[in-house]
Amino acid sequence: MKTKKKKPISPLNSPKEVQCFQCQKTFSLTFVVPKWDYSSKNNWDYWTEKEENKGKYICNDCLLDLYYNHKKEYWKLVTNLRKRQQMRTYVYDGTIS
Ligand SMILES: [Zn+2]
């Protein structure tokens, strides 16, 4: 038997506002239509894979600042090589800008 899926209210019209844990700035999460979910690029626990960072968001400015200006810290915080590669891709293709 098939379970009926509830159609979500379009989040395209209601961007999710979150606060950056670093600079306290409020920003909107990017909604990814093919995924039908918010982009995880601003989820701090997505990059660090640390339980304690669950629910923490980081804005693009802080991500770029960390990536460009605090490389040592970045390497310490983001340890997953696959995630580092993804971050590099995001930075260079302008997904994080
Ligand atoms: Zn920030």
Residues whose N, C-alpha, C, O or C-beta is under 5 A from the ligand:
A	BS01	ZN	C20 Q22 C23 K25 C59 C62
